[in-house]
Amino acid sequence: VMSFIQSEGRNASSELAEKRGVFPNFPGSIFDHPEGKKMRNATVTTIAPTGTISIIAGTPSGIEPLFALAFARNVLGGERLVDINQVFMNELRERNLYSDDLVEKIIEKGTLRDIENIPDDMKRNYVIAHDVTPEWHIKIQAAFQKYTDNAVSKTINYPNNATPDDIREGYLLAYKTGCKGVTVYRDGSRSMQVLTVGGKEKEKPESAVLARSDRQVRKRPAIVQGMTFKINTGCGNLYVTVNEDQYGPFEVFAHLGKTGGCASSQSEALSRMISLALRSGIQPEEIVKQLKGIRCPSPMWDRGEMILSCPDGISKALQWYLGLSEKKQGTLFPPETENAELHLAADDTPEPVNGTTPSMEIPFVACPECGAKMIIAEGCATCPACGYSKCS
């Protein structure tokens, strides 16, 4: 078959060469000899991947055998489509072999090999990819490669129990038989593959289940205890409540002063997701790591520390809570902190000089007007380049 296609393709290319001339590198090529034909094309045949085209045409792809008489195709969006070969179904009906039970068995197995009441000639005709040994897959590819100018697209299907040595032998055989390239696939080597035999969902391998780690969300007790932190942010006062159960931090509530709208809704949404993560067993330190340092155009000083944004403020509240929880002894709050504010060391807070606070740079915060680095001057975020002030 491929010899005929190649011969006809070269004849057509030779006819074009008489009209339009040979391809630029014809001199010195394999066609440049006294008995050779003039060629318009350096190559005329290839066997390309035809997955999508074959689906549209309702045919096997390229020189592949049927993957299965019935198989599931996992498409975008996680949808699972069952595909049954219609030529085979029509023959079942013509031979009066069709029954719902028989079709269910074929959908489950994908092959006729172990199904009774199917004539031997049908079993010989409707051979699927996994009925063919990898050695013969490669030999079929080599037979087509002999009469193909470019490479041949074909999948060498290996069973799930194939070993690295089996794959190695396949590569060597492909090389020895003249294949220009080879593609191998071991069934089940990926937790989610495009084509799977049968119409029912296969049981996931244990490794895939372990990798996904099925987390269970802890139920909320009727009563919980915690702390509420008031944090000064560029959007107003942020009140962050961190509650705990017997296992540690359990939920977070974030309320942004009297404001509403987008900022408030985002703070509420973020606190809900943090609560879900905590109740699912995510370590609070990992949550702090993800949120800490997120910046917005309106940073603000609070207790000698820069609050870069509302998410950054929530992360700091959770971090402060963890620090206090380590120090408490039998009570939620240490006895000596009843009237004390949370803050860093005293020397970390800017000291007034002549009634004013010295200028202090805000780390990596850009002016919303001109983009220059802002500074703190007289207790307010100010841009030295354009004069923009957070307080004006």
C-alpha positions as CSV (number, residue, x, y, z in Angstrom):
1,V,0.0,0.0,0.0
2,M,2.7,2.5,1.0
3,S,4.9,1.6,-1.9
4,F,2.0,2.4,-4.3
5,I,1.4,5.8,-2.6
6,Q,5.1,6.7,-2.7
7,S,5.4,5.7,-6.3
8,E,2.4,7.8,-7.4
9,G,3.5,10.7,-5.3
10,R,6.9,10.7,-6.9
11,N,5.4,10.5,-10.4
12,A,3.3,13.6,-9.7
13,S,6.3,15.4,-8.3
14,S,8.3,14.5,-11.4
15,E,5.6,15.9,-13.7
16,L,5.7,19.2,-11.7
17,A,9.4,19.3,-12.0
18,E,9.1,19.3,-15.8
19,K,6.9,22.4,-15.6
20,R,8.4,24.3,-12.7
21,G,11.9,22.9,-12.2
22,V,13.5,20.8,-9.5
23,F,13.8,21.6,-5.9
24,P,16.8,23.9,-5.0
25,N,19.0,21.1,-3.4
26,F,18.3,18.6,-6.2
27,P,22.0,18.6,-7.4
28,G,23.8,16.1,-5.2
29,S,20.6,14.6,-3.8
30,I,19.7,10.9,-3.9
31,F,17.6,11.7,-7.1
32,D,20.6,13.2,-8.9
33,H,21.8,10.3,-11.0
34,P,21.5,9.4,-14.7
35,E,18.5,7.1,-14.3
36,G,16.8,9.2,-11.7
37,K,13.7,11.3,-12.2
38,K,13.7,15.0,-11.9
39,M,11.8,15.9,-8.7
40,R,9.9,19.0,-7.7
41,N,9.8,17.9,-4.0
42,A,12.6,16.6,-1.9
43,T,10.1,14.4,0.0
44,V,6.5,13.5,-1.0
45,T,5.3,11.1,1.7
46,T,5.0,11.2,5.5
47,I,2.6,9.6,8.0
48,A,1.6,12.4,10.3
49,P,-0.4,12.3,13.6
50,T,-4.1,12.3,12.7
51,G,-5.9,12.1,16.1
52,T,-8.4,15.0,15.7
53,I,-8.9,14.4,12.0
54,S,-9.6,10.7,12.5
55,I,-12.2,11.6,15.2
56,I,-14.0,13.8,12.7
57,A,-13.8,11.2,10.0
58,G,-14.8,8.3,12.2
59,T,-11.8,6.3,11.2
60,P,-8.7,4.8,12.9
61,S,-5.8,7.3,13.2
62,G,-3.0,6.8,10.6
63,I,-1.7,3.2,10.5
64,E,-2.9,2.5,14.0
65,P,-5.1,-0.5,14.8
66,L,-8.3,0.3,16.7
67,F,-7.4,1.4,20.2
68,A,-10.4,-0.5,21.4
69,L,-13.9,-1.5,20.1
70,A,-15.3,0.6,22.9
71,F,-13.2,3.1,24.9
72,A,-13.6,6.3,27.0
73,R,-12.1,9.6,25.7
74,N,-11.2,12.1,28.4
75,V,-11.7,15.6,26.8
76,L,-11.1,19.1,28.1
77,G,-13.2,20.1,31.1
78,G,-12.9,16.5,32.6
79,E,-15.8,15.2,30.5
80,R,-15.7,11.5,29.7
81,L,-17.1,10.3,26.3
82,V,-17.7,6.7,25.5
83,D,-16.8,5.8,21.9
84,I,-18.1,2.5,20.3
85,N,-16.9,1.4,16.8
86,Q,-20.0,1.7,14.6
87,V,-18.7,-0.6,11.8
88,F,-18.4,-3.4,14.4
89,M,-21.8,-2.6,15.8
90,N,-23.4,-2.8,12.3
91,E,-21.8,-6.2,11.7
92,L,-23.2,-7.5,15.0
93,R,-26.7,-6.5,14.0
94,E,-26.3,-8.0,10.5
95,R,-25.2,-11.3,12.0
96,N,-28.0,-11.2,14.6
97,L,-25.5,-11.2,17.4
98,Y,-26.4,-7.9,19.0
99,S,-27.6,-7.9,22.6
100,D,-27.4,-5.3,25.3
101,D,-25.5,-7.7,27.6
102,L,-22.9,-8.5,24.9
103,V,-22.4,-4.7,24.2
104,E,-21.9,-4.1,28.0
105,K,-19.2,-6.8,28.1
106,I,-17.4,-5.3,25.0
107,I,-17.6,-1.8,26.6
108,E,-16.1,-3.2,29.8
109,K,-13.2,-5.2,28.1
110,G,-12.7,-3.2,24.9
111,T,-11.6,-6.3,23.1
112,L,-13.2,-9.5,21.7
113,R,-10.4,-11.8,22.8
114,D,-12.1,-13.2,25.9
115,I,-15.7,-12.9,24.9
116,E,-17.7,-16.0,24.0
117,N,-20.3,-16.3,21.2
118,I,-18.2,-14.1,18.9
119,P,-17.2,-15.9,15.6
120,D,-13.4,-16.4,15.1
121,D,-13.4,-14.5,11.8
122,M,-14.7,-11.4,13.7
123,K,-12.0,-11.8,16.4
124,R,-9.4,-11.9,13.6
125,N,-10.7,-8.9,11.9
126,Y,-11.4,-6.7,14.9
127,V,-8.0,-6.7,16.5
128,I,-7.2,-3.8,18.9
129,A,-4.0,-2.2,19.8
130,H,-3.4,-4.2,23.0
131,D,-4.0,-7.5,21.1
132,V,-0.9,-6.7,19.0
133,T,2.5,-7.3,20.7
134,P,4.9,-4.3,20.9
135,E,7.3,-6.2,18.6
136,W,4.7,-6.4,15.8
137,H,3.7,-2.8,16.3
138,I,7.3,-1.9,15.5
139,K,7.5,-4.3,12.5
140,I,4.4,-2.7,11.1
141,Q,5.8,0.8,11.5
142,A,9.1,-0.4,9.8
143,A,7.2,-1.8,6.9
144,F,5.6,1.6,6.2
145,Q,8.8,3.4,6.9
146,K,10.5,1.6,4.1
147,Y,8.3,3.4,1.6
148,T,8.0,6.7,3.5
149,D,10.3,9.7,2.8
150,N,9.8,11.3,6.2
151,A,9.0,9.8,9.6
152,V,6.0,7.7,10.5
153,S,3.7,8.6,13.4
154,K,2.6,5.5,15.3
155,T,2.2,4.6,19.0
156,I,3.8,1.4,20.3
157,N,1.3,0.3,23.0
158,Y,2.8,-1.5,25.9
159,P,0.8,-3.2,28.7
160,N,0.8,-1.9,32.2
161,N,3.2,-4.5,33.4
162,A,5.9,-3.6,30.8
163,T,9.4,-3.2,32.3
164,P,12.2,-0.8,31.4
165,D,14.0,-3.7,29.6
166,D,10.9,-4.2,27.5
167,I,11.0,-0.6,26.4
168,R,14.7,-0.8,25.7
169,E,14.3,-3.8,23.5
170,G,11.6,-1.9,21.6
171,Y,13.8,1.1,21.0
172,L,16.6,-1.2,19.7
173,L,14.3,-3.1,17.4
174,A,13.0,0.2,15.9
175,Y,16.5,1.4,15.3
176,K,17.6,-1.9,13.7
177,T,14.5,-2.0,11.4
178,G,15.1,1.5,10.1
179,C,12.4,3.5,11.8
180,K,13.2,7.2,11.9
181,G,11.5,7.7,15.2
182,V,9.4,5.7,17.7
183,T,6.7,6.6,20.3
184,V,6.0,4.2,23.1
185,Y,3.2,4.4,25.7
186,R,2.7,2.1,28.7
187,D,-0.9,1.8,29.6
188,G,-1.7,3.4,33.0
189,S,1.6,5.2,33.3
190,R,-0.3,8.5,33.9
191,S,-3.1,8.9,36.4
192,M,-5.2,10.6,33.7
193,Q,-4.8,9.5,30.1
194,V,-6.7,10.5,27.0
195,L,-7.9,7.1,26.0
196,T,-8.9,4.4,28.5
197,V,-10.4,1.0,27.7
198,G,-14.1,0.4,28.7
199,G,-16.9,2.8,29.4
200,K,-16.8,2.6,33.2
201,E,-14.5,4.6,35.4
202,K,-11.4,2.5,36.3
203,E,-10.3,2.3,39.9
204,K,-7.5,4.7,40.5
205,P,-4.1,3.3,41.3
206,E,-3.1,3.5,44.9
207,S,-0.2,5.9,44.1
208,A,-2.6,8.4,42.5
209,V,-4.9,8.3,45.5
210,L,-2.0,8.9,47.9
211,A,-0.6,11.7,45.8
212,R,-4.0,13.5,45.9
213,S,-4.2,13.2,49.7
214,D,-7.9,13.2,50.5
215,R,-8.4,15.8,53.2
216,Q,-11.4,16.0,55.4
217,V,-12.7,19.4,56.7
218,R,-13.1,19.5,60.5
219,K,-16.6,20.4,61.7
220,R,-17.0,23.6,63.7
221,P,-17.7,23.2,67.5
222,A,-20.5,25.2,69.0
223,I,-18.1,27.3,71.0
224,V,-14.5,28.4,70.1
225,Q,-12.1,30.9,71.6
226,G,-9.6,33.2,70.1
227,M,-8.2,36.7,69.7
228,T,-9.2,39.8,67.7
229,F,-6.5,42.1,66.4
230,K,-7.1,45.7,65.3
231,I,-4.7,46.6,62.5
232,N,-4.3,49.9,60.8
233,T,-4.3,49.5,57.0
234,G,-4.5,51.9,54.0
235,C,-8.2,50.9,53.6
236,G,-9.1,51.6,57.2
237,N,-9.1,49.7,60.5
238,L,-9.0,45.9,59.8
239,Y,-10.3,43.7,62.6
240,V,-8.9,40.1,62.4
241,T,-10.3,37.4,64.6
242,V,-8.4,34.1,64.9
243,N,-10.2,31.2,66.7
244,E,-8.9,27.8,67.7
245,D,-10.2,24.4,68.6
246,Q,-8.3,21.6,70.5
247,Y,-6.1,21.1,67.4
248,G,-4.9,24.6,66.9
249,P,-6.0,27.6,64.7
250,F,-9.4,26.8,63.3
251,E,-10.9,29.8,61.5
252,V,-10.2,33.5,60.7
253,F,-12.7,36.3,60.4
254,A,-11.6,39.6,58.8
255,H,-13.8,42.8,59.0
256,L,-12.7,46.0,57.4
257,G,-14.0,48.9,59.6
258,K,-17.3,50.4,58.3
259,T,-16.4,50.1,54.6
260,G,-18.3,47.9,52.2
261,G,-17.9,47.2,48.5
262,C,-15.0,45.4,46.9
263,A,-12.3,45.6,49.6
264,S,-14.6,44.3,52.3
265,S,-15.9,41.5,50.2
266,Q,-12.4,40.4,49.2
267,S,-11.3,40.4,52.9
268,E,-14.3,38.2,53.8
269,A,-13.6,35.8,50.9
270,L,-10.0,35.6,51.9
271,S,-10.8,34.8,55.5
272,R,-13.2,32.1,54.4
273,M,-10.6,30.4,52.3
274,I,-8.0,30.7,55.1
275,S,-10.6,29.1,57.5
276,L,-11.2,26.3,55.0
277,A,-7.5,25.6,54.7
278,L,-7.0,25.6,58.5
279,R,-9.9,23.2,59.0
280,S,-8.5,20.9,56.3
281,G,-5.2,20.5,58.1
282,I,-3.0,23.1,56.2
283,Q,-0.3,24.4,58.6
284,P,-0.9,28.1,59.6
285,E,2.7,28.8,58.9
286,E,2.2,27.9,55.2
287,I,-0.7,30.3,55.0
288,V,1.3,33.1,56.6
289,K,4.1,32.4,54.1
290,Q,1.7,32.7,51.1
291,L,0.0,36.0,52.2
292,K,2.9,37.9,53.9
293,G,4.4,40.6,51.7
294,I,1.5,41.1,49.3
295,R,1.5,44.8,48.5
296,C,-1.1,47.4,47.5
297,P,-0.7,51.1,46.7
298,S,-1.8,52.2,50.2
299,P,0.6,50.8,52.8
300,M,0.3,52.0,56.4
301,W,2.4,51.9,59.6
302,D,1.0,50.0,62.6
303,R,2.8,49.2,65.9
304,G,6.2,50.0,64.3
305,E,5.6,47.6,61.4
306,M,4.6,48.3,57.8
307,I,1.2,46.8,56.8
308,L,1.6,46.5,53.1
309,S,-2.0,45.4,52.3
310,C,-5.1,43.8,53.9
311,P,-3.8,40.3,53.0
312,D,-0.5,41.2,54.5
313,G,-2.3,42.5,57.7
314,I,-4.3,39.2,58.0
315,S,-1.0,37.2,57.7
316,K,0.6,39.3,60.4
317,A,-2.4,38.8,62.7
318,L,-2.2,35.1,62.2
319,Q,1.6,35.3,62.9
320,W,1.0,37.3,66.1
321,Y,-1.6,34.8,67.2
322,L,0.8,31.9,66.7
323,G,3.5,33.8,68.7
324,L,1.1,34.5,71.6
325,S,-0.2,30.9,71.6
326,E,3.3,29.6,72.2
327,K,3.7,31.8,75.3
328,K,0.4,31.3,77.0
329,Q,0.2,29.1,80.1
330,G,-3.2,27.6,80.7
331,T,-5.0,30.8,79.6
332,L,-5.6,32.4,76.3
333,F,-3.8,35.6,77.1
334,P,-0.6,36.0,79.1
335,P,-1.5,37.7,82.5
336,E,0.8,40.7,82.0
337,T,-0.7,41.6,78.5
338,E,-4.2,42.6,79.7
339,N,-3.8,46.3,78.9
340,A,-0.7,46.0,76.6
341,E,-0.6,46.5,72.9
342,L,1.0,44.1,70.5
343,H,4.1,45.7,69.0
344,L,7.7,45.1,68.1
345,A,10.7,46.2,70.2
346,A,10.4,49.9,71.4
347,D,13.4,50.9,69.4
348,D,11.8,49.7,66.1
349,T,9.1,52.5,66.3
350,P,10.2,55.9,64.8
351,E,11.0,58.4,67.6
352,P,9.7,62.0,67.2
353,V,12.4,64.6,66.4
354,N,11.4,68.2,67.1
355,G,7.7,67.2,67.1
356,T,7.9,65.4,63.8
357,T,8.6,61.9,62.7
358,P,11.7,61.4,60.5
359,S,11.2,60.4,56.9
360,M,11.3,56.7,56.4
361,E,11.3,54.8,53.1
362,I,8.4,52.4,52.4
363,P,10.0,49.2,51.1
364,F,9.1,48.5,47.4
365,V,5.9,50.6,47.4
366,A,5.3,52.7,44.3
367,C,3.4,56.0,44.1
368,P,-0.1,55.4,42.5
369,E,0.4,58.7,40.6
370,C,3.9,58.6,39.1
371,G,5.3,55.2,40.1
372,A,8.3,56.6,42.2
373,K,9.2,55.1,45.6
374,M,7.2,56.6,48.4
375,I,8.5,57.6,51.8
376,I,6.9,58.3,55.3
377,A,7.1,62.0,56.1
378,E,5.4,63.4,59.3
379,G,3.5,60.2,59.7
380,C,2.1,60.0,56.2
381,A,3.0,58.1,53.0
382,T,4.3,60.8,50.6
383,C,5.9,60.7,47.2
384,P,9.0,63.0,46.9
385,A,8.8,63.0,43.1
386,C,5.3,64.3,42.4
387,G,4.1,65.4,45.9
388,Y,1.3,62.9,46.2
389,S,0.3,62.3,49.8
390,K,-1.9,59.6,51.2
391,C,-3.2,62.1,53.8
392,S,-4.3,64.8,51.4
